[in-house]
Amino acid sequence: MSLIQEIHAQKPAVRYALYGLSLAISLSLVGLFGVSSLQRQAFMALHTDPEEQLAYDQARDARRPKPVAALARAASSLTASIGSLFGWKVDAGFDTEGRVGNDQGGVHPLPLSE
């Protein structure tokens, strides 16, 4: 019997309870990471000294459990990579506004396929 069939075989009260529990766990995790990120951004905005920022990041990483710290670093790295791809960080690469090509300022029709 598959997992889906096992779930459908349960009473509706059990299914709703498990759904509610999984929803509460998911929202709690999203809220935890959201509040943690907001706290870091507020600290970085209020403290402009690079040494204070580095000390804060090191203390924050030391307090976290190791798997959570590794996941947070991976998520921030992935977010930075995606952000630089879409131009959220102009100095991180993919700066298309700084380059001036010879095809700017005109309309060029697309080639027609035959």
C-alpha positions as CSV (number, residue, x, y, z in Angstrom):
1,M,0.0,0.0,0.0
2,S,1.4,3.4,-1.0
3,L,1.8,6.4,1.4
4,I,-1.1,8.2,-0.4
5,Q,-3.4,5.3,0.1
6,E,-2.4,5.1,3.7
7,I,-3.3,8.7,4.2
8,H,-6.6,8.4,2.5
9,A,-7.4,5.3,4.6
10,Q,-7.2,7.4,7.8
11,K,-10.2,9.0,9.5
12,P,-10.9,12.6,8.4
13,A,-10.1,13.9,11.9
14,V,-6.6,12.3,11.8
15,R,-6.0,13.7,8.3
16,Y,-7.0,17.2,9.4
17,A,-4.9,17.0,12.5
18,L,-1.8,16.0,10.5
19,Y,-2.5,18.7,8.0
20,G,-2.8,21.3,10.7
21,L,0.4,20.0,12.4
22,S,2.4,20.1,9.1
23,L,1.0,23.6,8.4
24,A,2.0,24.9,11.8
25,I,5.5,23.4,11.5
26,S,6.0,24.9,8.0
27,L,4.8,28.4,9.0
28,S,7.0,28.3,12.2
29,L,10.1,27.5,10.2
30,V,9.4,30.2,7.6
31,G,8.7,32.6,10.4
32,L,11.9,31.7,12.2
33,F,14.0,32.3,9.2
34,G,12.1,35.4,8.3
35,V,12.5,37.0,11.7
36,S,16.2,36.0,11.9
37,S,16.8,37.6,8.5
38,L,15.0,40.7,9.5
39,Q,17.0,41.0,12.7
40,R,20.2,40.7,10.8
41,Q,19.2,43.3,8.2
42,A,18.2,45.7,11.0
43,F,21.5,45.3,12.8
44,M,23.4,45.8,9.5
45,A,21.4,48.9,8.7
46,L,22.0,50.5,12.2
47,H,25.7,49.5,12.6
48,T,27.8,50.6,9.7
49,D,31.2,49.6,11.2
50,P,32.5,46.6,9.3
51,E,34.2,45.2,12.4
52,E,30.9,45.3,14.4
53,Q,29.1,43.6,11.5
54,L,31.7,40.9,11.2
55,A,31.6,40.3,15.0
56,Y,27.8,40.1,14.9
57,D,27.9,37.5,12.0
58,Q,30.5,35.4,13.8
59,A,28.5,35.5,17.1
60,R,25.3,34.6,15.3
61,D,26.9,31.7,13.5
62,A,28.5,30.4,16.8
63,R,25.0,30.4,18.5
64,R,23.3,28.4,15.7
65,P,23.4,24.6,15.5
66,K,25.9,23.6,12.8
67,P,23.3,22.2,10.3
68,V,21.2,25.3,10.6
69,A,24.2,27.6,10.1
70,A,25.2,25.6,7.0
71,L,21.7,25.8,5.5
72,A,21.6,29.6,6.2
73,R,24.9,30.1,4.5
74,A,23.8,28.1,1.5
75,A,20.5,29.9,1.3
76,S,22.1,33.3,1.4
77,S,24.7,32.3,-1.2
78,L,22.0,31.0,-3.5
79,T,19.9,34.2,-3.0
80,A,23.0,36.3,-3.8
81,S,23.7,34.3,-7.0
82,I,20.1,34.5,-8.2
83,G,20.0,38.2,-7.3
84,S,23.1,39.0,-9.3
85,L,21.7,37.1,-12.2
86,F,18.6,39.3,-12.3
87,G,20.5,42.5,-11.6
88,W,19.5,43.0,-8.0
89,K,23.1,43.7,-7.2
90,V,24.6,45.8,-9.8
91,D,28.2,45.4,-8.6
92,A,28.0,41.6,-8.4
93,G,28.2,41.0,-12.2
94,F,25.8,40.9,-15.1
95,D,25.9,44.7,-15.2
96,T,24.1,45.3,-18.5
97,E,23.5,49.0,-17.9
98,G,27.2,49.9,-17.8
99,R,27.9,48.4,-21.2
100,V,26.9,50.4,-24.3
101,G,26.5,48.4,-27.5
102,N,26.3,49.7,-31.0
103,D,22.6,48.6,-31.4
104,Q,21.2,50.9,-28.8
105,G,18.7,53.6,-29.7
106,G,17.1,51.9,-32.7
107,V,14.4,49.4,-33.6
108,H,15.6,46.2,-35.2
109,P,13.0,43.9,-36.7
110,L,13.3,40.2,-36.0
111,P,14.2,37.9,-38.9
112,L,11.2,36.1,-40.4
113,S,11.3,32.3,-40.6
114,E,10.4,30.8,-44.0
